[in-house]
Amino acid sequence: MEAATYLYFAYGSNMSTARLTARTPSARVVGPGRLLGHALRWHKRGRDGSGKCDVAVVGAGSTAVVWGVLYRIDCVEKADLDRIEGLGVGYDEHEVVVSTVAGQMAARTYRARPGAVNPALRPRRWYKAHVLAGAREHGLPPSYIEMIEGVEAVP
């Protein structure tokens, strides 16, 4: 019998297949996608005090977009990913509609909780490297990769 699965939209360090499969071994790439009306921010406070990625809602009519990767994951591994991502502590789970070449797909993702946000935070270099690796691995648009490259990181 095939395990029940869910779609997960990764937009930060979990875009890296190696990083995500180390956390949830069943994760299989579905493909890249876009989350419209959102902007990528690096303001979510991580356990180490540095900035982690967040998808901030910027509202209807905005041209902002967050690129990421859709993965199919076994439901039995969801609790592990929730724990690693800090569900209920740093992030809340949200259902989003992701635009893909195959059409619109409903997926789950994490958004920073308001109390876990600090706009002054910067990512550590190692974290930014995971985000860049995932963006390159999945062929996200060059302009989006350049935007990530331009983010100030700290040692």
C-alpha positions as CSV (number, residue, x, y, z in Angstrom):
1,M,0.0,0.0,0.0
2,E,1.4,3.4,-1.0
3,A,1.9,5.9,1.9
4,A,-0.3,9.0,2.1
5,T,1.6,12.1,1.0
6,Y,1.2,15.8,1.0
7,L,2.7,18.7,-1.1
8,Y,5.2,21.0,0.6
9,F,6.4,24.3,-0.8
10,A,10.0,24.9,0.1
11,Y,11.4,28.5,-0.4
12,G,14.4,28.7,1.9
13,S,17.1,26.2,2.7
14,N,14.8,23.3,2.2
15,M,14.8,24.0,-1.5
16,S,18.1,22.0,-1.5
17,T,17.1,18.4,-2.1
18,A,20.0,17.1,-0.1
19,R,19.1,19.2,2.9
20,L,15.4,18.3,2.8
21,T,15.9,14.6,2.2
22,A,18.2,14.5,5.2
23,R,15.2,15.7,7.2
24,T,12.4,13.8,5.4
25,P,13.9,10.9,3.4
26,S,10.7,10.4,1.4
27,A,10.7,13.8,-0.2
28,R,10.5,13.7,-4.0
29,V,10.8,16.8,-6.2
30,V,7.6,17.7,-8.0
31,G,9.1,20.9,-9.6
32,P,9.6,24.6,-9.2
33,G,6.8,26.9,-8.6
34,R,5.8,30.5,-7.7
35,L,3.9,31.9,-4.8
36,L,2.2,35.1,-6.0
37,G,1.5,38.1,-3.7
38,H,4.4,37.1,-1.4
39,A,7.9,38.4,-0.9
40,L,11.0,36.5,0.3
41,R,12.2,37.9,3.6
42,W,15.2,36.9,5.8
43,H,13.7,38.2,9.0
44,K,12.6,35.0,10.9
45,R,14.7,34.6,14.1
46,G,16.5,31.2,14.0
47,R,17.6,29.2,17.0
48,D,21.1,30.6,16.5
49,G,19.8,34.2,16.5
50,S,20.3,34.7,12.7
51,G,17.8,35.4,10.0
52,K,16.0,32.6,8.3
53,C,13.7,32.8,5.2
54,D,10.0,33.7,5.4
55,V,7.3,34.2,2.8
56,A,5.7,37.5,3.8
57,V,2.2,38.2,2.4
58,V,2.3,41.5,0.5
59,G,-1.3,41.7,-0.6
60,A,-3.5,41.5,-3.6
61,G,-2.4,43.4,-6.7
62,S,1.3,43.1,-5.8
63,T,3.7,41.8,-8.4
64,A,5.9,40.3,-5.7
65,V,6.6,36.6,-6.1
66,V,8.5,33.9,-4.2
67,W,10.0,31.1,-6.2
68,G,10.5,27.7,-4.6
69,V,10.2,24.0,-5.0
70,L,7.3,21.7,-4.5
71,Y,8.0,18.3,-2.9
72,R,5.8,15.3,-2.2
73,I,6.5,14.0,1.3
74,D,5.0,11.0,3.1
75,C,2.6,12.1,5.8
76,V,4.3,9.9,8.4
77,E,7.3,12.3,8.2
78,K,5.3,15.5,8.6
79,A,5.8,15.6,12.4
80,D,9.6,15.4,11.9
81,L,9.6,18.4,9.5
82,D,7.2,20.3,11.8
83,R,9.5,19.8,14.7
84,I,12.7,20.8,12.7
85,E,10.9,23.9,11.3
86,G,9.7,25.0,14.7
87,L,6.0,24.7,14.0
88,G,4.1,26.6,16.7
89,V,7.3,28.3,17.9
90,G,8.9,30.2,15.0
91,Y,6.6,29.2,12.2
92,D,3.0,28.5,11.6
93,E,1.7,26.2,8.8
94,H,-0.3,27.6,6.0
95,E,-2.0,26.2,2.9
96,V,-0.9,28.1,-0.2
97,V,-1.7,27.9,-4.0
98,V,1.5,27.6,-6.0
99,S,1.7,28.3,-9.7
100,T,3.6,25.7,-11.7
101,V,4.0,24.7,-15.3
102,A,1.3,22.0,-14.7
103,G,-1.1,24.6,-13.2
104,Q,-2.1,25.7,-9.8
105,M,-1.3,23.3,-6.9
106,A,-2.3,23.5,-3.2
107,A,0.6,22.9,-0.9
108,R,1.6,23.4,2.7
109,T,4.3,25.8,3.7
110,Y,5.6,27.6,6.8
111,R,5.3,31.3,7.6
112,A,7.1,33.1,10.4
113,R,5.0,33.9,13.4
114,P,4.8,37.7,14.1
115,G,6.7,37.3,17.4
116,A,9.6,35.6,15.6
117,V,10.3,38.4,13.1
118,N,13.0,41.0,13.3
119,P,13.7,43.0,10.1
120,A,17.3,43.7,11.3
121,L,18.3,40.1,11.2
122,R,20.7,38.8,8.6
123,P,21.3,35.1,7.5
124,R,24.5,33.3,8.2
125,R,26.6,32.5,5.2
126,W,26.1,28.7,5.5
127,Y,22.3,29.2,5.5
128,K,22.3,31.5,2.5
129,A,24.5,28.9,0.7
130,H,21.8,26.2,1.2
131,V,19.2,28.6,-0.2
132,L,21.3,29.4,-3.2
133,A,22.2,25.8,-3.8
134,G,18.5,24.9,-3.9
135,A,17.6,27.8,-6.2
136,R,20.4,26.8,-8.7
137,E,19.7,23.0,-8.4
138,H,16.1,23.6,-9.5
139,G,16.8,26.1,-12.2
140,L,15.0,29.1,-10.7
141,P,15.1,32.3,-12.8
142,P,18.5,33.9,-13.0
143,S,17.1,37.2,-11.7
144,Y,15.7,35.5,-8.6
145,I,19.1,33.8,-8.0
146,E,20.8,37.2,-8.4
147,M,18.4,38.6,-5.8
148,I,19.4,35.8,-3.3
149,E,23.1,36.4,-4.1
150,G,22.7,40.0,-3.2
151,V,21.4,39.3,0.3
152,E,23.9,40.5,3.0
153,A,25.0,37.5,5.1
154,V,27.1,37.3,8.2
155,P,29.9,34.9,9.1
